[in-house]
């Protein structure tokens, strides 16, 4: 099969690097886009608009993480069938996944539009930010079918060992998103709605590109028969996809409590935290790339029944991820204030507070992100072996720790308690996942 990579053969280190490097390049492009996108909003529309999108971030993250978990679960099936070289059943699985995605996108759109404003109010969104935050959420949920399609076809390409095409689409999307941001915001003056419209338009373009790449692979050209009645495949897709979507949603709900605590400290604190989150990809791009590589590596090798290669692959992924984490932590420490200062403009006194808040949060995340890398790699390994129970439970552990952190730590740490909520959640979940992964691995040896 052309334009794919069989990760059941060859040196694990070389395969993982070959797969991960395009993902890293895509992440770097995403970092530049995120910074430029934030700068367009922050500098052209001001702190209030920037903070409005930050306040809406939880609801957008909730939907994206649920979609990400769902498609990751689907991707496990795709990669396992590819590892087995069962191409007819793989095509049927893709057809079933498309049908399921259509129904799920309708459900998420209706729920998102109906619940957006009540949730924003519940989160204590500052009154002056509420209208713009609501507009942004409605636009993003109105186009959720585009987001789901984009993730589905990107995941399918990744499952076949092709990391270049999704990354190429992502990099092109970043460039066009910035251009459309400038057009919709600076020229058409659409405000936060323009920023949302630019994102959805570029996601649509990325989706079309991924479909064209899949069509160029003869074994992946779907026919009408591939969309036939496949209850067993749909059940298996949902068995893996729904728990992971639920897990990610549960973790995102932890973000609701954190965001609610953030909102309670006022718009400048909200803006500072939002600015730091714009650079979250900077401190996670190496670990995220190796997580993506190891997820496909583990699923393909598990599908092929080659368990010894999993141990080698995990060891390589952990070492490479931690080395990358050290480098980006140093970068965030040295250049963090300057990077955050590029995003916004305004009153010098207010600007100083926003930058200081964002810098403190960014540095804490940078030096604790190895915990997230371990969490993600163990999750990827468990998913590759078809396990969903423990990854789902880890979401509840992460949620519980985040809630406890924002409830009790403010008495000790004040505002900085919200900085600790996410890293503490990573720590608790990674311990659970690590123990479970090694137990399951030994069970399949």
C-alpha positions as CSV (number, residue, x, y, z in Angstrom):
1,X,0.0,0.0,0.0
2,X,1.5,3.3,-1.1
3,X,1.7,6.5,1.1
4,X,1.4,4.5,4.3
5,X,4.0,3.2,6.9
6,X,3.9,-0.3,8.3
7,X,5.2,0.2,11.9
8,X,5.4,-3.5,12.6
9,X,8.7,-3.8,10.7
10,X,12.0,-1.9,11.2
11,X,13.8,-0.2,14.0
12,X,11.4,1.4,16.6
13,X,13.5,4.5,17.1
14,X,13.7,5.3,13.4
15,X,10.0,4.6,12.8
16,X,8.9,6.8,15.7
17,X,11.2,9.6,14.7
18,X,10.1,9.4,11.1
19,X,6.5,9.6,12.2
20,X,6.9,12.2,14.9
21,X,9.1,14.8,13.1
22,X,6.3,15.9,10.7
23,X,4.0,16.1,13.7
24,X,6.5,18.3,15.5
25,X,6.8,20.6,12.5
26,X,3.0,20.8,12.4
27,X,3.0,21.7,16.1
28,X,5.5,24.4,15.6
29,X,3.4,25.8,12.9
30,X,0.4,25.6,15.2
31,X,2.3,27.5,17.8
32,X,3.1,30.3,15.4
33,X,-0.6,30.3,14.2
34,X,-1.9,30.4,17.8
35,X,0.4,33.3,18.7
36,X,-0.5,35.2,15.5
37,X,-4.2,34.5,15.9
38,X,-4.1,35.7,19.5
39,X,-2.2,38.8,18.4
40,X,-4.8,39.6,15.7
41,X,-7.6,39.5,18.3
42,X,-5.6,41.1,21.1
43,X,-4.0,43.9,19.2
44,X,-6.8,44.7,16.7
45,X,-9.8,44.2,19.1
46,X,-8.2,44.8,22.5
47,X,-8.0,43.0,25.8
48,X,-11.7,42.5,26.2
49,X,-12.1,40.6,22.9
50,X,-9.0,38.5,23.8
51,X,-10.3,37.7,27.2
52,X,-13.8,36.9,25.8
53,X,-12.3,34.1,23.6
54,X,-10.3,32.9,26.6
55,X,-13.4,32.8,28.7
56,X,-15.1,30.8,26.0
57,X,-12.2,28.4,25.8
58,X,-13.6,25.8,28.1
59,X,-16.7,25.2,25.9
60,X,-14.6,25.0,22.8
61,X,-12.1,22.7,24.5
62,X,-14.9,20.5,25.8
63,X,-16.2,19.8,22.3
64,X,-12.8,19.4,20.7
65,X,-11.5,17.0,23.4
66,X,-14.7,14.9,23.1
67,X,-14.2,14.8,19.3
68,X,-10.5,14.0,19.7
69,X,-11.2,11.1,22.1
70,X,-13.9,9.7,19.8
71,X,-11.7,9.8,16.7
72,X,-8.7,8.4,18.7
73,X,-10.9,5.4,19.6
74,X,-11.8,5.0,15.9
75,X,-8.2,5.3,15.0
76,X,-7.3,2.3,17.2
77,X,-9.6,0.1,15.1
78,X,-8.2,1.6,11.9
79,X,-4.6,1.0,12.9
80,X,-5.2,-2.5,14.2
81,X,-6.9,-3.6,11.0
82,X,-4.1,-2.0,9.0
83,X,-1.6,-3.9,11.1
84,X,-3.5,-7.1,10.2
85,X,-3.6,-6.1,6.5
86,X,-7.4,-6.6,6.6
87,X,-8.2,-3.8,4.1
88,X,-11.8,-4.8,3.2
89,X,-12.8,-4.7,6.9
90,X,-10.8,-1.5,7.3
91,X,-12.9,0.2,4.6
92,X,-16.1,-1.0,6.3
93,X,-14.9,0.4,9.6
94,X,-14.2,3.8,7.9
95,X,-17.7,3.8,6.4
96,X,-19.3,3.0,9.7
97,X,-17.2,5.7,11.4
98,X,-18.5,8.3,8.9
99,X,-22.1,7.4,9.5
100,X,-21.6,7.6,13.3
101,X,-19.8,10.9,12.9
102,X,-22.7,12.5,11.1
103,X,-25.2,11.6,13.9
104,X,-22.8,12.6,16.6
105,X,-22.1,16.0,15.0
106,X,-25.8,16.8,14.9
107,X,-26.2,15.9,18.6
108,X,-23.2,18.0,19.6
109,X,-24.3,21.0,17.6
110,X,-27.8,21.0,19.1
111,X,-26.5,20.6,22.7
112,X,-23.7,23.2,22.3
113,X,-26.0,25.9,20.9
114,X,-28.7,25.2,23.6
115,X,-26.3,25.1,26.5
116,X,-23.7,27.7,25.6
117,X,-25.1,30.8,27.4
118,X,-26.3,29.1,30.6
119,X,-22.8,27.5,31.0
120,X,-21.0,30.8,30.4
121,X,-23.2,32.4,33.1
122,X,-22.6,29.5,35.4
123,X,-18.9,29.9,35.0
124,X,-19.1,33.5,36.3
125,X,-18.0,35.0,33.0
126,X,-17.4,38.7,33.6
127,X,-20.5,40.7,32.3
128,X,-18.5,42.7,29.9
129,X,-17.1,39.5,28.2
130,X,-20.3,37.5,28.1
131,X,-21.8,38.7,24.8
132,X,-18.6,38.3,22.7
133,X,-17.9,34.9,24.4
134,X,-21.4,33.7,23.5
135,X,-21.0,34.8,19.9
136,X,-17.7,32.9,19.6
137,X,-19.1,29.7,21.1
138,X,-22.2,29.7,18.8
139,X,-20.1,30.1,15.7
140,X,-17.7,27.3,16.7
141,X,-20.6,24.9,17.7
142,X,-22.4,25.8,14.5
143,X,-19.5,24.4,12.6
144,X,-18.7,21.4,14.8
145,X,-19.4,18.9,11.9
146,X,-16.5,20.4,10.1
147,X,-14.2,20.0,13.1
148,X,-15.3,16.3,13.5
149,X,-14.8,15.6,9.8
150,X,-11.3,17.1,9.9
151,X,-10.3,15.1,13.0
152,X,-11.8,11.8,11.5
153,X,-9.9,11.9,8.2
154,X,-6.7,13.2,9.8
155,X,-6.8,10.3,12.3
156,X,-7.4,7.8,9.5
157,X,-4.3,9.0,7.7
158,X,-2.3,8.8,10.9
159,X,-3.6,5.3,11.5
160,X,-2.2,4.2,8.2
161,X,1.2,5.5,9.2
162,X,1.0,8.7,7.1
163,X,1.8,11.7,9.3
164,X,2.9,14.0,6.5
165,X,-0.4,14.6,4.9
166,X,-2.3,15.7,8.0
167,X,0.6,17.9,9.1
168,X,0.8,19.5,5.6
169,X,-2.9,20.2,5.9
170,X,-2.4,21.6,9.3
171,X,0.4,23.9,8.3
172,X,-1.5,25.2,5.3
173,X,-4.5,25.8,7.6
174,X,-2.4,27.9,10.0
175,X,-1.2,30.2,7.2
176,X,-4.6,30.6,5.7
177,X,-6.2,31.0,9.1
178,X,-4.0,34.0,9.9
179,X,-4.8,35.6,6.5
180,X,-8.5,35.1,7.0
181,X,-8.3,36.4,10.5
182,X,-6.8,39.6,9.1
183,X,-9.4,39.8,6.4
184,X,-12.5,39.0,8.6
185,X,-11.3,41.0,11.6
186,X,-9.2,43.9,10.3
187,X,-11.0,44.5,6.9
188,X,-14.6,43.2,7.4
189,X,-14.7,44.1,11.1
190,X,-16.6,40.9,12.1
191,X,-15.1,40.8,15.6
192,X,-14.8,37.5,17.4
193,X,-17.2,36.0,14.9
194,X,-14.6,36.7,12.2
195,X,-12.0,34.8,14.2
196,X,-14.3,31.8,14.5
197,X,-15.3,31.9,10.9
198,X,-11.6,31.9,9.8
199,X,-10.9,28.8,11.9
200,X,-13.9,26.9,10.5
201,X,-13.1,27.9,6.9
202,X,-9.5,26.6,7.2
203,X,-10.6,23.4,8.9
204,X,-12.9,22.7,5.9
205,X,-10.0,23.2,3.5
206,X,-7.9,20.8,5.6
207,X,-10.6,18.2,5.5
208,X,-10.9,18.4,1.7
209,X,-7.1,17.9,1.4
210,X,-7.1,14.9,3.7
211,X,-10.0,13.3,1.7
212,X,-8.1,13.8,-1.5
213,X,-5.0,12.1,0.0
214,X,-7.0,9.2,1.1
215,X,-8.6,8.8,-2.3
216,X,-5.1,8.5,-3.8
217,X,-4.6,5.3,-1.8
218,X,-6.3,2.6,-3.9
219,X,-7.1,0.3,-1.0
220,X,-8.9,3.2,0.8
221,X,-11.4,4.1,-2.0
222,X,-14.8,3.6,-0.4
223,X,-17.7,2.2,-2.3
224,X,-21.4,2.2,-1.5
225,X,-21.1,-1.3,0.0
226,X,-18.6,0.1,2.6
227,X,-21.5,2.1,4.1
228,X,-23.7,-0.9,4.5
229,X,-25.1,-2.3,7.7
230,X,-22.2,-3.0,10.0
231,X,-23.6,-3.3,13.5
232,X,-20.6,-5.2,14.9
233,X,-18.1,-2.6,13.6
234,X,-20.2,0.3,14.8
235,X,-20.4,-1.4,18.2
236,X,-16.6,-1.8,18.3
237,X,-16.0,1.7,17.2
238,X,-18.3,3.1,19.9
239,X,-16.7,0.7,22.4
240,X,-13.4,2.4,21.9
241,X,-14.5,5.9,20.9
242,X,-17.2,6.7,23.4
243,X,-15.1,6.0,26.6
244,X,-12.2,8.1,25.3
245,X,-14.6,10.9,24.3
246,X,-16.2,10.7,27.7
247,X,-12.7,10.6,29.4
248,X,-11.6,13.7,27.5
249,X,-14.9,15.4,28.3
250,X,-14.5,14.6,32.0
251,X,-11.0,16.1,32.0
252,X,-12.4,19.2,30.2
253,X,-15.0,19.5,32.9
254,X,-12.1,19.9,35.3
255,X,-11.2,22.8,33.1
256,X,-14.7,24.3,33.8
257,X,-13.9,24.5,37.5
258,X,-10.4,25.9,36.8
259,X,-11.9,28.5,34.3
260,X,-14.6,29.4,36.8
261,X,-11.9,30.1,39.4
262,X,-9.9,32.1,36.9
263,X,-13.0,34.2,35.9
264,X,-13.5,35.1,39.5
265,X,-10.2,37.0,39.6
266,X,-11.2,39.5,36.8
267,X,-10.6,40.1,33.2
268,X,-6.9,40.9,33.5
269,X,-6.2,37.5,35.1
270,X,-8.4,35.8,32.5
271,X,-6.4,37.5,29.7
272,X,-3.1,36.5,31.3
273,X,-4.1,32.8,31.6
274,X,-5.5,32.8,28.1
275,X,-2.2,34.3,26.8
276,X,-0.2,31.5,28.5
277,X,-2.5,28.9,27.0
278,X,-1.8,30.2,23.5
279,X,1.7,28.9,24.0
280,X,0.6,25.6,25.5
281,X,1.6,23.8,22.2
282,X,5.1,25.2,22.6
283,X,5.7,23.2,25.8
284,X,3.9,20.1,24.6
285,X,4.8,19.8,21.0
286,X,7.6,17.2,21.4
287,X,5.6,15.0,23.8
288,X,2.4,15.3,21.7
289,X,4.3,14.2,18.6
290,X,5.7,11.1,20.2
291,X,2.4,10.3,21.8
292,X,0.8,10.4,18.3
293,X,3.6,8.2,17.0
294,X,3.4,5.7,19.8
295,X,-0.4,5.5,19.6
296,X,-0.2,4.2,16.0
297,X,2.9,2.2,16.7
298,X,1.3,0.4,19.6
299,X,-2.0,-0.3,17.8
300,X,-0.4,-1.6,14.7
301,X,2.0,-3.9,16.6
302,X,-0.8,-5.1,18.9
303,X,-2.9,-5.9,15.9
304,X,0.0,-7.8,14.5
305,X,0.6,-9.6,17.8
306,X,4.1,-8.3,18.2
307,X,4.3,-7.4,21.9
308,X,8.1,-7.2,22.4
309,X,8.2,-4.2,20.1
310,X,5.8,-2.3,22.4
311,X,8.4,-2.2,25.2
312,X,11.1,-0.9,22.9
313,X,8.7,1.7,21.4
314,X,7.6,3.0,24.8
315,X,11.2,3.3,26.1
316,X,12.2,5.3,23.0
317,X,9.1,7.5,23.2
318,X,9.6,8.4,26.9
319,X,13.3,9.3,26.5
320,X,12.7,11.4,23.4
321,X,9.7,13.2,25.0
322,X,11.6,14.1,28.2
323,X,14.6,15.4,26.3
324,X,12.3,17.7,24.3
325,X,10.5,18.8,27.4
326,X,13.7,20.0,29.0
327,X,14.6,22.2,25.9
328,X,11.1,23.8,25.7
329,X,11.1,24.4,29.5
330,X,14.3,26.5,29.2
331,X,12.8,28.4,26.2
332,X,9.6,29.2,28.1
333,X,11.6,30.4,31.1
334,X,13.9,32.7,29.1
335,X,11.6,34.0,26.5
336,X,8.1,33.6,28.1
337,X,7.5,37.3,29.0
338,X,8.5,38.5,25.6
339,X,6.3,36.0,23.9
340,X,3.2,36.8,25.9
341,X,3.8,40.5,25.4
342,X,3.6,40.1,21.7
343,X,-0.1,39.0,21.9
344,X,-1.8,42.1,23.5
345,X,-1.6,45.8,23.8
346,X,-3.3,48.3,26.1
347,X,-2.8,50.3,29.2
348,X,0.8,49.7,30.4
349,X,-0.3,49.0,34.0
350,X,-2.9,46.4,32.9
351,X,-0.5,45.0,30.4
352,X,2.1,44.4,33.0
353,X,-0.3,42.4,35.2
354,X,-1.5,40.3,32.2
355,X,2.1,39.5,31.2
356,X,3.2,38.6,34.7
357,X,0.2,36.3,35.2
358,X,0.7,34.6,31.9
359,X,4.4,34.1,32.4
360,X,4.0,32.5,35.9
361,X,1.5,30.1,34.6
362,X,3.5,29.2,31.5
363,X,6.7,28.5,33.5
364,X,4.8,26.2,35.9
365,X,3.3,24.3,33.0
366,X,6.6,24.0,31.3
367,X,8.4,22.4,34.2
368,X,5.6,20.0,35.0
369,X,4.7,18.9,31.5
370,X,6.8,15.7,31.7
371,X,3.9,14.4,33.9
372,X,1.6,15.0,31.0
373,X,3.9,13.3,28.6
374,X,3.9,10.1,30.7
375,X,0.2,10.3,31.0
376,X,-0.3,10.6,27.3
377,X,2.2,7.8,26.4
378,X,0.6,5.3,28.8
379,X,-2.8,6.3,27.5
380,X,-1.7,5.7,23.9
381,X,-0.2,2.3,24.8
382,X,-3.4,1.2,26.6
383,X,-5.6,2.4,23.7
384,X,-3.4,0.6,21.2
385,X,-4.0,-2.6,23.2
386,X,-7.8,-1.9,23.1
387,X,-8.2,-0.9,26.7
388,X,-10.6,1.9,27.5
389,X,-11.6,1.3,31.1
390,X,-8.4,2.7,32.9
391,X,-8.0,5.6,30.5
392,X,-11.6,6.5,31.3
393,X,-11.1,6.2,35.0
394,X,-8.0,8.3,34.8
395,X,-10.2,11.1,33.5
396,X,-12.2,11.0,36.7
397,X,-9.0,11.0,38.8
398,X,-7.7,14.0,36.9
399,X,-11.1,15.8,37.3
400,X,-11.3,15.1,41.0
401,X,-7.8,16.4,41.7
402,X,-8.4,19.6,39.7
403,X,-11.7,20.3,41.6
404,X,-10.0,19.7,45.0
405,X,-7.1,22.0,44.0
406,X,-9.3,25.0,43.1
407,X,-11.5,24.4,46.1
408,X,-8.9,24.1,48.8
409,X,-5.5,25.4,47.6
410,X,-6.6,29.1,47.2
411,X,-6.5,29.4,51.0
412,X,-2.8,28.5,50.9
413,X,-1.6,29.8,47.5
414,X,-4.2,32.5,46.6
415,X,-4.5,33.1,42.8
416,X,-1.6,30.8,42.1
417,X,-3.7,27.8,43.2
418,X,-5.2,27.7,39.7
419,X,-1.7,27.3,38.3
420,X,-1.3,24.0,40.2
421,X,-4.6,22.4,39.4
422,X,-3.7,21.0,36.0
423,X,-0.2,19.7,36.9
424,X,-1.6,17.9,40.0
425,X,-4.2,16.3,37.9
426,X,-1.5,15.1,35.5
427,X,0.4,13.6,38.4
428,X,-2.5,11.6,39.8
429,X,-3.6,10.3,36.4
430,X,-0.1,9.3,35.2
431,X,0.4,7.2,38.3
432,X,-2.8,5.2,37.7
433,X,-2.1,4.8,34.0
434,X,1.5,3.8,34.4
435,X,0.6,0.9,36.8
436,X,-2.2,-0.2,34.6
437,X,-0.2,-0.2,31.4
438,X,2.6,-2.4,32.8
439,X,0.1,-4.8,34.2
440,X,-1.7,-5.2,30.9
441,X,1.5,-5.5,29.0
442,X,2.6,-8.4,31.2
443,X,-0.8,-10.0,30.7
444,X,-0.3,-10.1,26.9
445,X,3.4,-11.3,26.8
